[in-house]
Structures are given as structure tokens and as C-alpha cells.
């Protein structure tokens, strides 16, 4: 990594608000697990893969069913999440929402439902329940990759359609450091998900070897997509931003989960494997952008507003 890149990297890492991530990942959550004993043990082994399901689990409470006679609280909002491992439903007058593993036909689908319905709890759930971390981490990576792809495509628009330079805010047009800042935020969130200290120097040291191996390659990629004409450049920029962000996030996820730090060759392999998913994501973004008003329509709207004034 060149000295200029290193200084930029540290400046970006310091600019991220660790306090917000700490608050989000440390928020108190209450979880109930209901169902038949053998089903509950199966779910516990999924939530805590490194622990004996028969040991005490202070992070959640277990019940046979959601019925009052089984001791389940009937007050609304008693739990942030009620997970039904199988056989936990019972007639009750209380309005209790559950996520049923059996009804969703499997653990993975149940986890995705939880993350869809409780996005604000995702980071805290990942930090407390080791079995949820891979799913939470992958969602963090995909969301950041999509955000960076969208930004890169919007950032390319003024060069593809010059008139948009009059319409797109300057904060969107020029500052590519936003991509790197989003990546830094992603790394901190992944660290929080894996219950690692949110220490600036430790977390930055995690990523330095990866960024050192990829800075020159990413700069080359930016130059290459910059000369691709018209709309193809728009797509290429989005694909590069998505795949680069995804590869960095996946490399760090593997490091935090397996303790193995990927090298430069592994990082490039992750990037190449992410290209297919990146193309699908960018195609979806491009479809959404086609539904936006054309530059001519936007200019006409502006002139009409000026005339009314």
C-alpha cells in the first residue's frame, strides 16, 4: 500500500462512528424458544453450535408452548423474538407472533425470516448467537455491496449523460471515498457481529493486508471501466463496486469465522466468484434506474416550476 493510500485508509477508518455500531450490536434483546424438548435441543444446537444443548443458556428462555399454563408471558412485547422449534403453538388470547422452523421448512429459511422481520435486531442477534452470525454477516456484506454498486452507478451518470451534472447533487457526483467509507463501516459491523472488540487499530490491522493487495488492482479496474462507452460503463462500474466490496467483506467474514486470513490470490478468487452475483444485482439496479424520469423530463419539470414561481 502506498503512503498516500495508507493515510487515506486510516482517515476513512477513523471517520466511522463506532459508537453507533456499538449501541446497535449491544442493545438488549429478549428471545423465547418454544416447542417439544427434542425440537428445542435441535434449535439450541443451531443457535449455539459450540455448546451442549443441555447446558444453561442465559440469552434466552425456553417454554413448552406459548400457552399461559406453560408459563409463557401473555403480555404483548414480552419478547423481541419468539422462535417455535416445533410443537410450540397453543391456543391463546394473547397476540403472540412466532417464527416457526417447521412451517418455514427449515432452519435457514427461519433465519432469513427473522432477519427480514427484525432488521434492527440483526447485529445484536449475530453478536449473541454464534449460529446466526454467518447469515447476519452475509446480509451485511450484500447490503453494503448493493449500496456501493448503486452509488458507483449514480456517480457514473454525469459522465454518461452530461446534462445530469446539473441535476445530481455534488455529494453524489465526485466523492468516491464514500465507497471506501461504506467498506470500513462494513468491516466494523462484521467485527461486531463476531463479538470482536470495536477497537480502531485492531480492526484496521485486520484489513490492511487485504487492502494493500487490492488497492492497485482496484485502481486499474476503475481506469478500465472509465473508458467503456456509454451505458456499458454504467453497468461495469456497478459490477466492479459490488464485486470488490463483496470480496473484501467475504474475505473478512472468513477470517473472523475461521481464523484464516486470505491472501491476495484468495481475495482475487473471491472477487471473480462474486462477478456473477454482482451482474444480477446491477441488472436489478439498472431496471430500477430505467423507471426514473429522463433528464429531459426533469429539466422540463424544473422549467415549469420556475415558470409557476
N, C-alpha and C positions, 0 to 999 in steps of 0.2 A: 504493500500500500504506500503510495507517495505521501509525503509530509502534508501536502495540501488536502488530500483525501482523508488522512488521519484526523487532521484538525476539524474538517467538516463533519466527520463521523462523530467525534466527541461532542461537538457543538449540538448536533442533532440529538444524540442520546441524552444530553443534559436538558434539552428543551422539553422532553416528555414529562408530563405531570404524573409522577409516581404515586402521589397522594390519591388521585382519583382511582388508580388501579388497585391500590391497597384497600381503599374503602369498599370497592366493588367486590373484590375477592374475599374480604374478611367479614362481610355482612353476615349477621346471624340468620340461620335458616333452620326450619323445623321440618323434619321428614318422618313420615309414618310408613311402615311396611306391614301390609296385611296379607292374610292368606293361610293356607294349610301349612303346618310346620315344615314338611319336606320342600314345599314350594318356596317358603321363606328362606330356607337354608340355601336353596339354589340361587335366589336373588342376592343373598348376603355374600355368597362366594363370588358373584359377579361384581358387586359393589366394592368388596374388599378382597381382591384376588390373593393377597399375601397373608390373609388371616384365616384362622379357623372359624367357620360359621357358628360354632357353639360358644365362642368367646363373647364377652360383653361388647356391645357397640354403642358407645355413648352418643354418637352422632345421630342416632335415630331411635324411634320407639316402635316396638312390634306389637301387633294385635292379631287375634284370630280372624276377626271381621270388623267392619265399620259399625257394627251394632252397639248400642249403648250397654247392653248386658255383657258385652265382651270388654268393657272398659274404654271404648273409643270415645273421645270427647265429641259432644254433639254441637258445641258452639262453632259458629261459622268462623273460618280463618284460623282454626286451631293449628293447622299445619300448612306450610307453604307447598308441600308436595305429599300426596298420598299415592303410594305405589302398591298396586294389587298384584301379588305374585301368582295368584290363582286360588279361587275359593274364598276371597276376602269380602265379596259383596254380600250385603244383607239388607232386608227392608228397613228403612229408617225414615223418619220425618225430616231429618236434617238434610240440608243441601250440601252433599259432600262429593266433590269431584275427584275421580281417581284416574290413574293411568294403569290400564290393565295389560300385563305382559301377554296373557293368553289371548285376549281379544285382538291384540295387535300382532299376534302370531310370531312372537319372538322378542328377544332382548334388544337387538339392535333397533328394531322399529319402535320399541317403547322408549329407548333413549332419545331417538330423533324426535318423537312426540314431546317428550319432556323439554327438550331444547327449543322446539318450536313454540311451545306454550309458555315457557318460563325463560325467555332470553335474558332477562335481568338477573337471573339466578345462576346462569351457566358457569360463570367464572368461579363463584363460590362453591358450586356443586363439584366442579372439577378439582378444586383445591382440597376438598374434604373427602371425596370418594375417588379412590385411585382407579376404580373400574370405569368411571365416566371420563377420565382425562383424555384418552385418545380421541373420543368423539368431540369433546369440547375443543380440544386443540385443533383438530381438522376444521372445525367450523370457524374458529378464529382465523386460520390460515386462508380459507376460502373467502371469507368476508373481506379480509384485507386485500387479497389478490383482486377481487372484483372491484373494490373501491379504487385501487391503483390503476386497473385497466380502464375504468370509466374516466378517471382523471386524465390519464395519458391520451385517451381519445378526444376528450374535450380540449385538452391542451394543443392537440394537433389541428383542430378545426380552423383556427385563424390562418394557418399556412395553406390549408386546402381550399378554404372559401374566404378570401381576403376580407370581404365585407364584414365577416363576423368579428374582425378586430374591433369594430365599432360597438359590438353588442355584448361580447363576453367580458366579464369583469377581469381586471388585471390580475387579481389573485388567482384566477384560473389559468390565465394565458401564459405566464412566464416562469413561475417558481417551481422548478422540478424537485426542489428539496422537499416538497410535500410528500413525494413518493417515498423518499428515504425516511422521513419522519413517521409515516404510516408503518413502514417496516420496523422502525425502532419500537413503536408502540406495540406492534405485533409480538416482537421478541419479549418485551416486558410482560405482556399478557400471557404468553406461553409459560414464562418462568413462574408467574403467579399461579397458573393452572397446575403446575407440577410442584406447588408448595415450596418454591425456592425463594430465598431472600431477595427482595427487590432492592438490591444494592447496585448503584450505578457502575462502579468499577468492575465488580464481579460479572455482571451481566454483559457489559461491554466487552470484556475479555472473552466471553463465550463466543461472541460473534466476529471478533476481529479476524481470525484466520479465514473464515468463510468470506468475509467482505474483501479481505486482502487478495484472495484468489479470484474474485469475481469482478472487482472494480474495472479492470482493464477490459475484460470481456463484455461487461455491460455497456461501457463507453463505446466499444466497437459496434455493438448491437444498435445503440441509439443512432450512430452515424449511418449505418446501413439502412435502417428503416426511414431515416430522414430523406433519403434520395429516392425512395419508392414513390412513384407519381400518384397523385390524386387520392381517391378513396382507399386504394390498397395500402397507402401509408398509414391511414387512419386505423385500419384493421391490424397492420403489423405492429404499430405502437402499442395497441391494446394487448396483443398477444405477448409481446416482449415484457410488458409491465406485469401482466398476470403471471406468466410462467416464471419470471425472475423472482417475484415476490413469493410465489408458491414454493419454488425450490429452496429459497432461504428459510421459509417457515418450516417446511418439511424436514430440512436438514437439522434445524434446531429442535424440532419435536423428537426426532430420533435420538439426538444427543441427550436430551433431558430424560427420555424414556428408557433408553438402552445404555446410556453412558458411553456411547461410541461417537467420537467427533468425526464427521465426514470430511474427507479431503477434497481437494479441488476437482479431481476426476469424478468423485461421487456427487459433488454439487452439480457438475455439468450433466451427469446422468439423470439426476433429479429434474433438472431443467428440461432436458429433452423429453422425459416421460410426462412432463406437465404440459407440453405443447398441445396435445390433443384436447385436454380439458380446457386449456386456455382458448382454443379456437371456438369451442362450443359456447363458452362464457361470452366471448367477444361477439359472436354471432347474435346472441340474445341481446346484448347491449346495442348492437348496430340496428337490430329490428326496432328497439325502443326509440332510438335516435331518429329513425326514418319517420316516426309518428310525430316528431316535433315540428312546429311551424317552420316553413322555409325562410331563409334570410330575407327574401323579397317581401314575404308576408309580415315579418317582424318589422322591417323598415316602414312598410305601409301603415302598420299599426301605430308606429311612433309618430309618423307624419299626421295621421288622423287625430292622435291625442294632442299634438301641438296645435292643430287647427281648431280643435274644440276649446283649447285654452285661450 
